[in-house]
Amino acid sequence: MQGRTDLAMEAVGGRMAATEQVAGMEISEISLNETQAASIGKRCGRYITALMPRLTDDEHDLEDKALAIGRRLRSLLPQHGTVLVVGLGNEAITPDALGPRTSSMVLATRHIQGEFARSVGLSDLRPTVVLRTGVLGNTGMESSEIVCGVCRQVSPCAVIAIDALAARSMERLGCTVQLSDTGIAPGSGVGNDRKALDRDTLGVPVIGLGVPTVVDAQTLACEWFGAEHTAVRREPAMMVTPREIDLMIARASRLLAMTVHAALQPSYSPLELLSIAL
């Protein structure tokens, strides 16, 4: 039993060549063709993974990490045009709050233009639109329906979709960042698949950005006791999250918000933009 995971590095058994050691992280990348992707249940495309020690409240350390990851995120985006940043998930459920918390700290800039932008020294900001979709149970709409409607009005060149992920190992939680150019399926990490956000559904490149916050209980039992000693149950799946999840989400969301700022506004300090957004 392999177990559920959103992380490409776990799905391929860790066979991702390290390409960079920076800011206390190991950043690696893998490109999957259709055959390789199908064999592990993923989509073909590029997957970039940043492994790091447990995050702290050191803002300058977070900024250093965000600058390094942000460069990788920028490489997945078109060079020019408006970018739509989407926070997916349910803010009322802490392990699922990564997307909404992150997007609340991303500076929306599409409306900052003209004389006002020049007078405050922000005339070179890349146009950015920020959206929090909520969840189907609260809005009555699929996240993909909401994002698709906004895309028709805003015509972004790309979408950055931020969501909490699932991992196979507790060691990955809160200290792994994954980027991919394959889009994202909201809820897939907890077995609640919704309509995907990708180029096919939105008509523009969709970059998935996330941090794992949960592990499937059955997967965790297999990791601890071995598959041969773990009975496979047909009961509803349970997800496990660490007791310090509030702190983990707070730190990870600040890291991802600064990562988005580093990717979209490279001429500015991600930490300063974070303080403006707050």
TORZAVO-303180 format. One record per atom (N, C-alpha, C): residue number from 0; x, y negated, z. Coordinates in Angstrom, 1 decimal, decimal comma. Layout:
NUM  X  Y  Z
...
//
This chain:
0  0,8  1,2  0,0
0  0,0  0,0  0,0
0  0,9  -1,2  0,0
1  0,7  -2,1  -1,0
1  1,6  -3,3  -1,1
1  1,0  -4,4  -0,3
2  -0,3  -4,6  -0,3
2  -0,9  -5,6  0,5
2  -1,1  -6,9  -0,3
3  -2,0  -7,7  0,2
3  -2,4  -9,0  -0,5
3  -1,3  -10,0  -0,3
4  -0,9  -10,7  -1,4
4  0,0  -11,9  -1,2
4  -0,2  -12,8  -2,4
5  0,0  -14,1  -2,1
5  0,0  -15,1  -3,2
5  1,4  -15,4  -3,6
6  2,4  -14,9  -2,9
6  3,8  -15,3  -3,2
6  4,3  -14,4  -4,3
7  4,8  -15,0  -5,3
7  5,4  -14,2  -6,4
7  6,6  -13,4  -5,9
8  7,4  -14,1  -5,0
8  8,7  -13,5  -4,6
8  8,4  -12,2  -3,8
9  7,3  -12,1  -3,1
9  6,9  -10,9  -2,4
9  6,4  -9,8  -3,4
10  5,6  -10,3  -4,4
10  5,0  -9,4  -5,3
10  6,1  -8,7  -6,2
11  7,2  -9,4  -6,4
11  8,3  -8,8  -7,2
11  9,3  -8,1  -6,4
12  9,1  -8,0  -5,1
12  10,0  -7,4  -4,2
12  11,2  -8,2  -3,8
13  11,1  -9,6  -3,9
13  12,2  -10,4  -3,6
13  13,2  -10,6  -4,7
14  13,0  -10,0  -5,9
14  14,0  -10,1  -7,0
14  13,9  -11,4  -7,7
15  14,3  -12,5  -7,0
15  14,3  -13,8  -7,5
15  15,7  -14,4  -7,3
16  16,4  -14,7  -8,3
16  17,8  -15,1  -8,2
16  17,8  -16,5  -7,6
17  18,6  -16,7  -6,5
17  18,7  -18,0  -5,9
17  19,4  -19,0  -6,8
18  18,9  -20,1  -7,1
18  19,5  -21,1  -8,0
18  20,0  -22,3  -7,3
19  19,6  -22,5  -6,1
19  20,1  -23,7  -5,4
19  20,0  -23,6  -3,9
20  21,0  -24,0  -3,2
20  21,0  -24,1  -1,8
20  21,1  -25,6  -1,5
21  20,0  -26,2  -0,9
21  20,0  -27,6  -0,7
21  19,1  -27,9  0,5
22  19,5  -28,9  1,3
22  18,7  -29,4  2,5
22  18,3  -28,3  3,4
23  19,2  -27,3  3,6
23  18,9  -26,2  4,5
23  17,9  -25,2  3,9
24  17,6  -25,2  2,6
24  16,7  -24,3  1,9
24  17,4  -23,5  0,9
25  16,7  -22,4  0,5
25  17,1  -21,6  -0,6
25  16,0  -21,7  -1,6
26  16,3  -22,3  -2,8
26  15,2  -22,5  -3,8
26  15,5  -21,5  -5,0
27  14,6  -20,7  -5,3
27  14,7  -19,7  -6,4
27  13,6  -19,8  -7,3
28  13,7  -19,2  -8,5
28  12,7  -19,3  -9,6
28  12,7  -18,0  -10,3
29  11,5  -17,7  -10,8
29  11,3  -16,5  -11,7
29  10,3  -16,9  -12,7
30  10,5  -16,4  -14,0
30  9,5  -16,6  -15,0
30  9,0  -15,2  -15,4
31  7,7  -15,1  -15,4
31  7,0  -13,8  -15,6
31  6,4  -13,8  -17,0
32  6,7  -12,8  -17,9
32  6,0  -12,7  -19,1
32  4,7  -11,9  -18,8
33  3,9  -11,7  -19,9
33  2,5  -11,1  -19,7
33  2,6  -9,7  -19,1
34  3,6  -9,0  -19,6
34  3,7  -7,6  -19,1
34  4,1  -7,6  -17,6
35  5,1  -8,4  -17,3
35  5,6  -8,4  -15,9
35  4,5  -8,9  -15,0
36  3,8  -10,0  -15,4
36  2,8  -10,5  -14,6
36  1,6  -9,5  -14,3
37  1,2  -8,8  -15,4
37  0,2  -7,8  -15,2
37  0,5  -6,7  -14,3
38  1,8  -6,3  -14,2
38  2,3  -5,2  -13,4
38  2,2  -5,5  -11,9
39  2,2  -6,8  -11,6
39  2,1  -7,2  -10,1
39  0,9  -8,0  -9,8
40  0,0  -8,1  -10,8
40  -1,3  -8,8  -10,5
40  -1,2  -10,3  -10,4
41  -0,2  -10,9  -11,1
41  0,0  -12,3  -11,2
41  -0,3  -12,8  -12,6
42  -0,2  -14,2  -12,8
42  -0,3  -14,8  -14,1
42  1,1  -15,0  -14,6
43  1,2  -15,0  -15,9
43  2,5  -15,3  -16,5
43  2,8  -16,8  -16,4
44  4,1  -17,1  -16,2
44  4,5  -18,5  -16,0
44  5,7  -18,6  -15,1
45  6,0  -19,8  -14,7
45  7,1  -20,1  -13,8
45  6,6  -20,1  -12,3
46  7,4  -19,5  -11,5
46  7,2  -19,6  -10,0
46  8,4  -20,0  -9,3
47  8,3  -21,1  -8,6
47  9,5  -21,6  -7,8
47  9,2  -21,5  -6,3
48  10,1  -21,0  -5,6
48  9,9  -20,7  -4,2
48  11,0  -21,4  -3,4
49  10,7  -22,1  -2,3
49  11,6  -22,7  -1,4
49  11,5  -22,0  0,0
50  12,5  -21,4  0,4
50  12,6  -20,7  1,7
50  13,4  -21,6  2,7
51  12,8  -21,8  3,9
51  13,5  -22,7  4,8
51  13,2  -22,2  6,2
52  14,0  -22,7  7,2
52  13,7  -22,4  8,6
52  12,4  -23,0  9,0
53  12,0  -22,7  10,2
53  10,7  -23,3  10,7
53  10,8  -24,8  10,7
54  9,8  -25,5  10,3
54  9,7  -26,9  10,2
54  9,7  -27,5  11,5
55  10,3  -28,7  11,6
55  10,3  -29,5  12,9
55  9,6  -30,8  12,6
56  9,6  -31,7  13,6
56  9,0  -33,0  13,5
56  10,1  -34,1  13,0
57  11,2  -33,6  12,7
57  12,3  -34,5  12,1
57  11,9  -35,0  10,8
58  11,4  -36,2  10,7
58  10,9  -36,8  9,5
58  11,9  -36,9  8,4
59  13,2  -37,2  8,8
59  14,2  -37,3  7,7
59  14,6  -36,0  7,2
60  14,6  -34,9  8,0
60  14,8  -33,6  7,5
60  13,7  -33,2  6,5
61  12,4  -33,5  6,9
61  11,3  -33,2  6,0
61  11,5  -34,0  4,7
62  11,9  -35,2  4,8
62  12,1  -36,0  3,6
62  13,2  -35,4  2,7
63  14,3  -35,0  3,2
63  15,3  -34,4  2,4
63  14,8  -33,1  1,7
64  14,0  -32,3  2,4
64  13,5  -31,1  1,8
64  12,5  -31,5  0,7
65  11,7  -32,6  1,0
65  10,7  -33,0  0,0
65  11,3  -33,5  -1,3
66  12,4  -34,2  -1,1
66  13,1  -34,7  -2,3
66  13,6  -33,6  -3,2
67  14,1  -32,5  -2,6
67  14,7  -31,4  -3,3
67  13,5  -30,6  -4,0
68  12,5  -30,4  -3,3
68  11,3  -29,6  -3,9
68  10,6  -30,5  -4,9
69  10,6  -31,8  -4,6
69  9,9  -32,7  -5,5
69  10,6  -32,8  -6,9
70  11,9  -32,6  -6,9
70  12,6  -32,6  -8,2
70  12,1  -31,4  -9,0
71  11,9  -30,3  -8,4
71  11,4  -29,1  -9,0
71  9,9  -29,3  -9,5
72  9,1  -29,9  -8,6
72  7,7  -30,2  -9,0
72  7,7  -31,1  -10,2
73  8,6  -32,1  -10,3
73  8,6  -33,0  -11,4
73  8,9  -32,3  -12,7
74  9,7  -31,3  -12,6
74  10,1  -30,6  -13,8
74  9,0  -29,8  -14,4
75  7,9  -29,6  -13,7
75  6,7  -28,9  -14,2
75  5,7  -29,8  -14,7
76  5,9  -31,1  -14,6
76  4,9  -32,1  -15,0
76  5,3  -32,8  -16,2
77  4,3  -33,3  -17,0
77  4,6  -34,2  -18,1
77  5,3  -35,5  -17,6
78  6,1  -36,1  -18,4
78  6,9  -37,2  -17,9
78  6,0  -38,5  -17,7
79  5,0  -38,6  -18,4
79  4,1  -39,8  -18,3
79  2,7  -39,5  -18,2
80  1,9  -40,4  -17,7
80  0,4  -40,2  -17,6
80  -0,1  -40,1  -16,2
81  -1,4  -40,3  -16,0
81  -2,0  -40,2  -14,7
81  -2,0  -38,7  -14,3
82  -1,8  -38,5  -13,0
82  -1,8  -37,2  -12,4
82  -2,9  -37,1  -11,3
83  -3,7  -36,1  -11,4
83  -4,8  -35,8  -10,4
83  -4,3  -34,9  -9,4
84  -4,3  -35,3  -8,1
84  -3,8  -34,5  -7,0
84  -5,1  -34,0  -6,3
85  -5,3  -32,7  -6,2
85  -6,5  -32,1  -5,6
85  -6,1  -31,3  -4,3
86  -6,8  -31,6  -3,2
86  -6,7  -30,8  -2,0
86  -7,8  -29,9  -1,9
87  -7,5  -28,6  -1,9
87  -8,5  -27,5  -1,9
87  -8,5  -26,9  -0,5
88  -9,7  -26,5  0,0
88  -9,8  -25,8  1,2
88  -10,8  -26,5  2,2
89  -10,9  -26,0  3,4
89  -11,9  -26,4  4,4
89  -11,2  -27,0  5,5
90  -11,3  -28,3  5,7
90  -10,6  -29,0  6,7
90  -11,0  -28,6  8,1
91  -12,2  -28,1  8,2
91  -12,7  -27,7  9,6
91  -12,2  -26,4  10,0
92  -11,5  -25,6  9,1
92  -10,9  -24,3  9,5
92  -9,4  -24,5  9,4
93  -8,7  -24,5  10,5
93  -7,3  -25,0  10,5
93  -6,4  -24,3  9,5
94  -6,4  -22,9  9,4
94  -5,5  -22,3  8,4
94  -5,8  -22,6  7,0
95  -7,0  -23,1  6,7
95  -7,4  -23,5  5,4
95  -7,4  -25,0  5,1
96  -6,8  -25,7  6,1
96  -6,9  -27,2  6,0
96  -5,7  -27,8  5,3
97  -4,8  -27,0  4,8
97  -3,6  -27,6  4,2
97  -3,9  -28,5  3,1
98  -4,7  -28,1  2,2
98  -5,0  -28,9  1,0
98  -5,6  -30,3  1,4
99  -6,7  -30,3  2,1
99  -7,3  -31,6  2,5
99  -6,4  -32,4  3,4
100  -5,6  -31,8  4,3
100  -4,7  -32,6  5,1
100  -3,6  -33,3  4,2
101  -3,1  -32,5  3,3
101  -2,0  -33,0  2,4
101  -2,5  -34,1  1,6
102  -3,7  -33,9  0,9
102  -4,2  -34,9  0,0
102  -4,5  -36,2  0,7
103  -4,9  -36,1  2,0
103  -5,2  -37,3  2,7
103  -4,0  -38,2  3,0
104  -2,8  -37,6  2,8
104  -1,6  -38,4  3,0
104  -0,9  -38,7  1,7
105  -1,5  -38,4  0,5
105  -0,9  -38,8  -0,8
105  -1,5  -40,2  -1,2
106  -0,6  -41,1  -1,6
106  -1,0  -42,4  -2,0
106  -1,7  -42,4  -3,3
107  -2,9  -42,8  -3,4
107  -3,6  -43,0  -4,7
107  -3,2  -44,4  -5,3
108  -2,8  -44,4  -6,5
108  -2,2  -45,6  -7,1
108  -2,8  -46,0  -8,4
109  -3,8  -45,3  -8,9
109  -4,3  -45,6  -10,2
109  -5,0  -47,0  -10,2
110  -5,5  -47,5  -9,1
110  -6,1  -48,8  -9,0
110  -5,2  -49,9  -8,7
111  -3,9  -49,6  -8,4
111  -2,9  -50,6  -8,1
111  -2,3  -51,1  -9,4
112  -2,7  -52,2  -9,9
112  -2,2  -52,6  -11,2
112  -2,3  -54,1  -11,4
113  -1,9  -54,6  -12,5
113  -2,0  -56,0  -12,8
113  -1,2  -56,9  -11,9
114  -1,7  -58,1  -11,6
114  -1,0  -59,1  -10,9
114  -0,8  -58,6  -9,4
115  -1,7  -57,9  -8,9
115  -1,6  -57,4  -7,5
115  -0,4  -56,5  -7,4
116  -0,3  -55,6  -8,3
116  0,9  -54,6  -8,3
116  2,2  -55,4  -8,4
117  2,2  -56,4  -9,3
117  3,5  -57,1  -9,4
117  3,8  -57,9  -8,2
118  2,8  -58,5  -7,5
118  3,0  -59,4  -6,4
118  3,5  -58,6  -5,2
119  3,2  -57,3  -5,0
119  3,6  -56,5  -3,9
119  4,8  -55,6  -4,3
120  5,3  -55,8  -5,5
120  6,5  -55,0  -5,9
120  6,2  -53,5  -6,2
121  5,0  -53,2  -6,7
121  4,6  -51,8  -6,9
121  4,2  -51,6  -8,4
122  4,8  -52,4  -9,3
122  4,3  -52,4  -10,7
122  4,7  -51,1  -11,4
123  5,7  -50,4  -10,9
123  6,2  -49,2  -11,6
123  5,7  -47,9  -11,0
124  4,6  -47,9  -10,2
124  4,0  -46,7  -9,6
124  3,3  -45,9  -10,7
125  3,5  -44,6  -10,7
125  2,8  -43,7  -11,6
125  1,4  -43,6  -11,2
126  0,4  -43,8  -12,1
126  -1,0  -43,7  -11,8
126  -1,3  -42,3  -11,2
127  -1,9  -42,3  -10,0
127  -2,3  -41,1  -9,3
127  -3,7  -41,2  -8,7
128  -4,4  -40,1  -8,9
128  -5,8  -40,0  -8,4
128  -5,8  -38,9  -7,4
129  -6,4  -39,1  -6,3
129  -6,5  -38,1  -5,2
129  -7,9  -37,7  -4,9
130  -8,1  -36,3  -4,8
130  -9,4  -35,8  -4,6
130  -9,4  -34,7  -3,6
131  -10,4  -34,7  -2,7
131  -10,6  -33,5  -1,8
131  -11,9  -32,9  -2,2
132  -12,0  -31,7  -2,5
132  -13,2  -31,1  -3,1
132  -14,1  -30,6  -2,1
133  -13,7  -30,3  -0,8
133  -14,6  -29,6  0,1
133  -14,7  -28,1  -0,3
134  -15,7  -27,5  0,2
134  -15,9  -26,1  -0,1
134  -17,4  -25,9  -0,5
135  -17,6  -24,8  -1,2
135  -18,9  -24,5  -1,8
135  -20,0  -24,5  -0,8
136  -19,8  -24,0  0,4
136  -20,8  -24,0  1,4
136  -21,3  -25,3  1,9
137  -20,4  -26,3  1,8
137  -20,7  -27,7  2,2
137  -21,2  -28,6  1,1
138  -20,7  -28,4  -0,1
138  -21,1  -29,2  -1,3
138  -22,1  -28,7  -2,2
139  -22,2  -27,3  -2,3
139  -23,1  -26,7  -3,2
139  -22,5  -26,6  -4,6
140  -21,2  -27,0  -4,7
140  -20,5  -27,0  -6,0
140  -19,2  -26,3  -5,9
141  -18,9  -25,6  -7,0
141  -17,5  -24,9  -7,0
141  -16,5  -26,0  -7,1
142  -15,3  -25,8  -6,5
142  -14,2  -26,7  -6,7
142  -13,9  -27,0  -8,1
143  -13,9  -25,9  -8,9
143  -13,6  -26,1  -10,4
143  -14,6  -27,0  -11,1
144  -15,9  -27,0  -10,7
144  -16,9  -27,9  -11,3
144  -16,6  -29,4  -10,9
145  -16,2  -29,6  -9,7
145  -15,9  -31,0  -9,2
145  -14,7  -31,5  -9,9
146  -13,6  -30,7  -10,0
146  -12,4  -31,1  -10,6
146  -12,6  -31,3  -12,1
147  -13,3  -30,4  -12,7
147  -13,6  -30,5  -14,2
147  -14,3  -31,9  -14,5
148  -15,3  -32,2  -13,6
148  -16,0  -33,5  -13,8
148  -15,1  -34,7  -13,7
149  -14,2  -34,7  -12,7
149  -13,3  -35,8  -12,5
149  -12,3  -35,9  -13,6
150  -11,9  -34,7  -14,1
150  -10,9  -34,7  -15,3
150  -11,5  -35,3  -16,5
151  -12,8  -35,1  -16,7
151  -13,5  -35,7  -17,9
151  -13,5  -37,2  -17,8
152  -13,7  -37,8  -16,5
152  -13,7  -39,2  -16,3
152  -12,4  -39,9  -16,3
153  -11,4  -39,2  -15,7
153  -10,1  -39,8  -15,5
153  -9,1  -39,5  -16,6
154  -9,2  -38,3  -17,3
154  -8,3  -37,9  -18,3
154  -6,9  -37,8  -17,8
155  -6,6  -37,0  -16,8
155  -5,2  -36,9  -16,3
155  -4,4  -36,1  -17,3
156  -3,1  -36,3  -17,2
156  -2,2  -35,5  -18,0
156  -1,9  -34,2  -17,4
157  -2,1  -34,1  -16,1
157  -1,9  -32,9  -15,3
157  -2,6  -32,9  -14,0
158  -2,8  -31,8  -13,4
158  -3,4  -31,6  -12,1
158  -2,4  -30,9  -11,2
159  -2,3  -31,4  -9,9
159  -1,5  -30,7  -8,9
159  -2,6  -30,2  -7,9
160  -2,7  -28,9  -7,8
160  -3,7  -28,3  -6,9
160  -3,0  -27,8  -5,7
161  -3,4  -28,3  -4,5
161  -2,7  -27,9  -3,3
161  -3,7  -27,0  -2,4
162  -3,2  -25,8  -2,0
162  -4,0  -24,9  -1,3
162  -3,2  -24,1  -0,3
163  -3,8  -23,6  0,8
163  -3,2  -22,6  1,7
163  -3,1  -21,3  1,0
164  -2,0  -20,6  1,2
164  -1,8  -19,3  0,6
164  -1,8  -18,2  1,6
165  -1,7  -16,9  1,1
165  -1,6  -15,7  2,0
165  -0,2  -15,1  1,7
166  0,4  -14,5  2,7
166  1,6  -13,8  2,5
166  1,5  -12,4  3,1
167  2,5  -11,6  2,8
167  2,5  -10,2  3,3
167  3,2  -10,2  4,7
168  4,1  -11,1  4,9
168  4,9  -11,1  6,1
168  4,7  -12,4  7,0
169  4,6  -12,2  8,3
169  4,5  -13,3  9,2
169  5,7  -14,3  9,1
170  6,8  -13,7  8,7
170  8,0  -14,6  8,7
170  7,9  -15,6  7,6
171  7,0  -15,5  6,6
171  6,9  -16,5  5,5
171  6,0  -17,6  5,9
172  5,2  -17,5  7,0
172  4,1  -18,5  7,3
172  4,7  -19,8  7,7
173  4,3  -20,9  7,0
173  4,7  -22,2  7,4
173  6,1  -22,6  7,0
174  6,9  -21,7  6,4
174  8,2  -22,0  6,1
174  8,6  -21,6  4,7
175  7,6  -21,5  3,8
175  7,8  -21,1  2,4
175  6,9  -22,0  1,6
176  7,5  -22,6  0,6
176  6,7  -23,4  -0,4
176  6,7  -22,8  -1,7
177  5,6  -22,6  -2,4
177  5,6  -22,1  -3,7
177  5,0  -23,1  -4,7
178  5,7  -23,2  -5,8
178  5,2  -24,0  -6,9
178  5,0  -23,1  -8,1
179  4,0  -23,3  -8,9
179  3,8  -22,5  -10,1
179  3,1  -23,3  -11,2
180  3,3  -23,0  -12,5
180  2,6  -23,7  -13,5
180  1,5  -22,9  -14,1
181  1,0  -21,9  -13,2
181  -0,1  -21,0  -13,6
181  -1,5  -21,4  -13,2
182  -1,6  -22,5  -12,5
182  -2,8  -22,9  -11,9
182  -3,0  -22,2  -10,5
183  -4,3  -22,2  -10,1
183  -4,6  -21,7  -8,7
183  -6,0  -21,2  -8,7
184  -6,3  -20,2  -7,9
184  -7,6  -19,7  -7,7
184  -8,0  -19,9  -6,3
185  -8,9  -20,9  -6,0
185  -9,2  -21,2  -4,6
185  -9,8  -20,0  -3,9
186  -9,3  -19,7  -2,7
186  -9,8  -18,6  -1,9
186  -9,2  -17,3  -2,2
187  -8,4  -17,2  -3,2
187  -7,8  -15,8  -3,6
187  -7,0  -15,2  -2,5
188  -6,4  -16,0  -1,6
188  -5,5  -15,5  -0,6
188  -6,3  -14,7  0,5
189  -7,6  -15,0  0,7
189  -8,4  -14,4  1,7
189  -9,5  -13,5  1,0
190  -9,3  -13,2  -0,3
190  -10,2  -12,3  -1,0
190  -11,5  -12,9  -1,3
191  -11,6  -14,2  -1,4
191  -12,8  -14,9  -1,7
191  -12,6  -15,7  -3,0
192  -12,3  -15,0  -4,1
192  -11,9  -15,6  -5,3
192  -13,1  -16,5  -5,9
193  -12,7  -17,7  -6,3
193  -13,6  -18,6  -6,9
193  -13,0  -18,8  -8,3
194  -13,8  -19,6  -9,1
194  -13,3  -19,9  -10,5
194  -12,0  -20,6  -10,5
195  -11,0  -20,1  -11,3
195  -9,7  -20,7  -11,3
195  -9,6  -22,1  -11,8
196  -8,6  -22,8  -11,2
196  -8,3  -24,1  -11,8
196  -7,0  -23,9  -12,6
197  -7,1  -24,0  -13,9
197  -5,9  -23,8  -14,8
197  -6,2  -24,5  -16,1
198  -5,2  -24,4  -17,0
198  -5,3  -25,1  -18,3
198  -6,5  -24,7  -19,1
199  -6,9  -23,4  -19,0
199  -8,1  -23,0  -19,7
199  -9,4  -23,6  -19,2
200  -9,5  -23,8  -17,9
200  -10,7  -24,4  -17,4
200  -10,7  -26,0  -17,4
201  -9,6  -26,6  -17,3
201  -9,5  -28,0  -17,2
201  -8,9  -28,7  -18,4
202  -8,2  -28,0  -19,3
202  -7,7  -28,5  -20,5
202  -6,4  -29,3  -20,3
203  -5,8  -29,2  -19,1
203  -4,5  -29,9  -18,9
203  -3,7  -28,9  -18,0
204  -2,3  -29,1  -18,0
204  -1,5  -28,3  -17,1
204  -2,0  -28,4  -15,7
205  -2,0  -27,3  -14,9
205  -2,4  -27,3  -13,5
205  -1,2  -26,7  -12,8
206  -0,6  -27,4  -11,9
206  0,5  -27,0  -11,0
206  0,0  -26,6  -9,7
207  0,2  -25,3  -9,3
207  -0,2  -24,9  -8,0
207  0,9  -25,2  -6,9
208  0,5  -25,7  -5,8
208  1,4  -26,1  -4,7
208  0,8  -25,6  -3,4
209  1,6  -24,8  -2,7
209  1,0  -24,2  -1,5
209  2,0  -23,7  -0,5
210  1,6  -23,4  0,7
210  2,4  -22,8  1,8
210  1,5  -21,7  2,4
211  2,1  -20,5  2,6
211  1,3  -19,5  3,2
211  1,0  -19,8  4,7
212  -0,3  -19,5  5,1
212  -0,7  -19,8  6,5
212  -1,4  -18,6  7,1
213  -1,7  -17,5  6,3
213  -2,3  -16,3  6,9
213  -1,7  -15,1  6,3
214  -1,9  -14,0  7,0
214  -1,5  -12,6  6,5
214  -2,8  -11,7  6,7
215  -3,0  -10,9  5,7
215  -4,1  -9,9  5,9
215  -3,8  -8,9  7,0
216  -4,8  -8,6  7,9
216  -4,5  -7,8  9,0
216  -4,1  -6,4  8,6
217  -4,7  -5,8  7,6
217  -4,3  -4,5  7,2
217  -2,8  -4,5  6,7
218  -2,5  -5,5  5,9
218  -1,1  -5,7  5,4
218  -0,1  -5,8  6,6
219  -0,5  -6,6  7,6
219  0,3  -6,7  8,8
219  0,5  -5,4  9,5
220  -0,6  -4,6  9,6
220  -0,5  -3,4  10,3
220  0,5  -2,4  9,6
221  0,4  -2,5  8,3
221  1,3  -1,6  7,5
221  2,8  -2,0  7,7
222  3,0  -3,4  7,7
222  4,4  -3,9  7,9
222  4,9  -3,4  9,3
223  4,1  -3,4  10,3
223  4,5  -3,1  11,7
223  4,7  -1,6  11,9
224  3,7  -0,8  11,4
224  3,6  0,6  11,8
224  3,9  1,5  10,6
225  4,0  1,0  9,4
225  4,2  1,8  8,2
225  2,9  2,3  7,6
226  2,8  2,3  6,3
226  1,5  2,7  5,6
226  1,1  4,1  6,0
227  2,0  5,0  6,3
227  1,7  6,4  6,6
227  1,0  6,5  8,0
228  1,1  5,5  8,8
228  0,5  5,5  10,2
228  -0,7  4,6  10,3
229  -1,1  4,0  9,2
229  -2,1  3,0  9,2
229  -3,3  3,5  8,4
230  -4,4  3,6  9,1
230  -5,7  4,1  8,4
230  -6,2  3,0  7,5
231  -6,6  3,3  6,3
231  -7,2  2,3  5,4
231  -8,7  2,2  5,7
232  -9,1  1,0  6,2
232  -10,5  0,8  6,5
232  -11,3  0,1  5,4
233  -12,6  0,4  5,4
233  -13,4  -0,3  4,4
233  -14,2  -1,4  5,0
234  -13,8  -1,8  6,2
234  -14,5  -2,9  6,9
234  -14,1  -4,3  6,2
235  -14,9  -5,3  6,5
235  -14,5  -6,6  5,9
235  -13,1  -7,0  6,4
236  -12,3  -7,6  5,4
236  -10,9  -7,9  5,7
236  -10,9  -9,0  6,8
237  -9,8  -8,9  7,6
237  -9,6  -9,9  8,6
237  -8,2  -10,5  8,3
238  -8,1  -11,8  8,6
238  -6,9  -12,6  8,3
238  -6,2  -12,9  9,7
239  -4,9  -12,9  9,7
239  -4,2  -13,2  10,9
239  -3,4  -14,5  10,7
240  -3,4  -15,4  11,7
240  -2,6  -16,6  11,6
240  -2,0  -16,8  13,0
241  -0,8  -17,5  13,0
241  -0,1  -17,7  14,3
241  -0,8  -18,7  15,2
242  -0,5  -18,5  16,5
242  -1,2  -19,4  17,5
242  -0,8  -20,9  17,4
243  0,4  -21,1  16,8
243  0,8  -22,5  16,6
243  0,4  -23,1  15,3
244  -0,7  -22,6  14,7
244  -1,2  -22,9  13,4
244  -1,4  -24,4  13,3
245  -1,9  -25,1  14,3
245  -2,2  -26,5  14,2
245  -0,9  -27,3  13,9
246  0,2  -26,9  14,7
246  1,4  -27,6  14,4
246  2,0  -27,3  13,1
247  1,8  -26,0  12,7
247  2,3  -25,6  11,4
247  1,7  -26,4  10,2
248  0,4  -26,5  10,3
248  -0,4  -27,3  9,3
248  0,0  -28,7  9,3
249  0,2  -29,3  10,4
249  0,6  -30,7  10,5
249  1,9  -31,0  9,8
250  2,9  -30,1  10,1
250  4,2  -30,3  9,5
250  4,3  -29,9  8,0
251  3,6  -28,8  7,7
251  3,6  -28,4  6,3
251  2,9  -29,4  5,4
252  1,8  -30,0  5,9
252  1,0  -31,0  5,1
252  1,9  -32,3  4,9
253  2,6  -32,7  5,9
253  3,5  -33,9  5,7
253  4,6  -33,6  4,7
254  5,2  -32,3  4,8
254  6,2  -32,0  3,8
254  5,6  -32,0  2,4
255  4,4  -31,4  2,2
255  3,9  -31,4  0,8
255  3,5  -32,7  0,3
256  2,9  -33,6  1,2
256  2,6  -34,9  0,8
256  3,8  -35,7  0,3
257  4,9  -35,6  1,1
257  6,2  -36,2  0,7
257  6,7  -35,6  -0,6
258  6,5  -34,3  -0,8
258  7,0  -33,6  -2,0
258  6,2  -34,2  -3,2
259  4,9  -34,4  -3,1
259  4,2  -35,0  -4,2
259  4,7  -36,4  -4,5
260  4,9  -37,2  -3,4
260  5,4  -38,6  -3,6
260  6,8  -38,5  -4,3
261  7,6  -37,6  -3,9
261  9,0  -37,5  -4,5
261  8,9  -37,2  -6,0
262  7,9  -36,4  -6,3
262  7,8  -35,9  -7,7
262  7,2  -37,1  -8,6
263  6,2  -37,8  -8,1
263  5,5  -38,7  -8,9
263  6,0  -40,2  -8,8
264  6,7  -40,5  -7,7
264  7,2  -41,8  -7,5
264  8,7  -41,8  -7,1
265  9,5  -41,3  -8,0
265  11,0  -41,1  -7,6
265  11,7  -42,3  -7,2
266  11,2  -43,5  -7,6
266  11,9  -44,7  -7,3
266  11,7  -45,2  -5,8
267  10,8  -44,5  -5,1
267  10,4  -44,9  -3,8
267  10,7  -43,8  -2,7
268  10,9  -44,2  -1,5
268  11,1  -43,3  -0,4
268  9,8  -42,5  -0,1
269  9,8  -41,2  -0,2
269  8,6  -40,4  0,1
269  8,1  -40,7  1,5
270  9,0  -41,0  2,5
270  8,6  -41,3  3,9
270  7,8  -42,6  3,9
271  8,3  -43,6  3,2
271  7,7  -44,9  3,2
271  6,3  -44,9  2,6
272  6,2  -44,1  1,5
272  4,9  -44,0  0,8
272  3,9  -43,2  1,7
273  4,4  -42,3  2,5
273  3,6  -41,5  3,4
273  3,0  -42,5  4,5
274  3,9  -43,4  5,0
274  3,4  -44,3  6,0
274  2,4  -45,3  5,4
275  2,5  -45,6  4,1
275  1,5  -46,5  3,5
275  0,2  -45,8  3,3
276  0,3  -44,5  2,9
276  -0,9  -43,7  2,7
276  -1,7  -43,5  3,9
277  -1,0  -43,4  5,0
277  -1,7  -43,2  6,3
277  -2,2  -44,5  6,9
//
